[in-house]
Amino acid sequence: MTKVAIKYQDLHHFLKYVESEHFMPSIIVHNDLVYLKFSDDQAEYISEKIKYALIEEGFDMNYNLNSKGVILQRLVDSFVKSGW
């Protein structure tokens, strides 16, 4: 079982990457953090999906993070902190 903490402001963006999947993590909101809990297989899959989105959509033509990239980078960092 994997637990990931993300900022509440990033929850909507995170949900875009799991809405088409056949699983939804347990979600617990506490203050400005959201705690997500799912299986290790699900965590690995979602982590890879978000990393791919960062590469594909997260940079401008000068290879600087764009506004979407900043959010995706925070999500990636949250998964890295939890071991993914």
ROMAR-900616 format. One record per residue (C-alpha): residue in one letter; x, y, z; residue number from 1. Coordinates in Angstrom, 3 decimals, m for minus. Example, Ala and Ser with C-alpha at 12.3 -4.5 7.8 and 13.67 -1.06 7.14 Angstrom:
PT   aa          x          y          z     i
PT    A     12.300     m4.500      7.800     1
PT    S     13.670     m1.060      7.140     2
***
This chain:
PT   aa          x          y          z     i
PT    M      0.000      0.000      0.000     1
PT    T      1.333      3.438     m0.960     2
PT    K      0.443      6.755      0.650     3
PT    V      1.134     10.021     m1.161     4
PT    A      0.545     13.544      0.178     5
PT    I     m0.205     16.295     m2.326     6
PT    K     m1.288     19.902     m1.943     7
PT    Y     m5.034     20.439     m1.977     8
PT    Q     m4.637     22.910     m4.845     9
PT    D     m3.159     20.103     m6.990    10
PT    L     m5.976     17.603     m6.393    11
PT    H     m7.980     18.643     m9.467    12
PT    H     m4.915     18.226    m11.703    13
PT    F     m4.096     14.862    m10.142    14
PT    L     m7.644     13.603    m10.703    15
PT    K     m7.335     14.351    m14.438    16
PT    Y     m4.674     11.649    m14.644    17
PT    V     m6.695      8.968    m12.859    18
PT    E    m10.247      9.754    m14.011    19
PT    S    m10.014      7.504    m17.066    20
PT    E     m8.553      4.632    m15.050    21
PT    H    m10.580      1.906    m13.393    22
PT    F     m9.330      2.751     m9.944    23
PT    M     m9.545      5.683     m7.608    24
PT    P     m7.337      6.120     m4.562    25
PT    S     m8.719      6.653     m1.089    26
PT    I     m8.681     10.395     m0.496    27
PT    I     m8.347     12.054      2.901    28
PT    V     m8.277     15.845      3.106    29
PT    H     m6.523     17.441      6.066    30
PT    N     m5.947     21.209      6.070    31
PT    D     m4.141     22.066      2.824    32
PT    L     m2.923     18.520      2.160    33
PT    V     m4.634     15.589      0.511    34
PT    Y     m3.511     12.092      1.413    35
PT    L     m3.938      9.494     m1.311    36
PT    K     m3.753      5.783     m0.655    37
PT    F     m3.603      3.100     m3.318    38
PT    S     m1.875     m0.175     m4.179    39
PT    D      1.789     m0.194     m5.150    40
PT    D      0.880     m1.201     m8.715    41
PT    Q     m1.538      1.703     m9.008    42
PT    A      1.025      4.112     m7.531    43
PT    E      3.659      2.988    m10.011    44
PT    Y      1.270      3.328    m12.952    45
PT    I      0.042      6.800    m11.935    46
PT    S      3.575      7.977    m11.152    47
PT    E      4.763      6.956    m14.615    48
PT    K      1.736      8.579    m16.239    49
PT    I      2.394     11.883    m14.464    50
PT    K      6.122     11.762    m15.289    51
PT    Y      5.279     11.193    m18.953    52
PT    A      2.844     14.131    m18.894    53
PT    L      5.581     16.313    m17.396    54
PT    I      7.920     15.431    m20.242    55
PT    E      5.261     15.902    m22.929    56
PT    E      3.387     18.956    m21.637    57
PT    G      5.386     20.551    m18.845    58
PT    F      8.000     22.612    m20.667    59
PT    D      8.012     25.626    m22.949    60
PT    M     10.094     25.767    m26.116    61
PT    N     13.132     26.937    m24.095    62
PT    Y     12.858     23.861    m21.836    63
PT    N     11.698     25.876    m18.826    64
PT    L      8.797     24.604    m16.742    65
PT    N      5.521     26.131    m17.851    66
PT    S      2.568     26.632    m15.479    67
PT    K      1.326     23.079    m16.026    68
PT    G      4.862     21.776    m15.573    69
PT    V      5.138     23.402    m12.152    70
PT    I      2.059     21.495    m10.990    71
PT    L      3.188     18.236    m12.588    72
PT    Q      6.642     18.609    m11.025    73
PT    R      5.041     18.997     m7.576    74
PT    L      3.022     15.827     m8.201    75
PT    V      6.128     13.945     m9.337    76
PT    D      7.996     15.149     m6.246    77
PT    S      5.165     13.883     m4.029    78
PT    F      5.425     10.430     m5.573    79
PT    V      9.223     10.452     m5.260    80
PT    K      8.915     11.245     m1.540    81
PT    S      6.704      8.201     m1.133    82
PT    G      9.151      5.934     m2.945    83
PT    W      8.011      6.194     m6.556    84
***
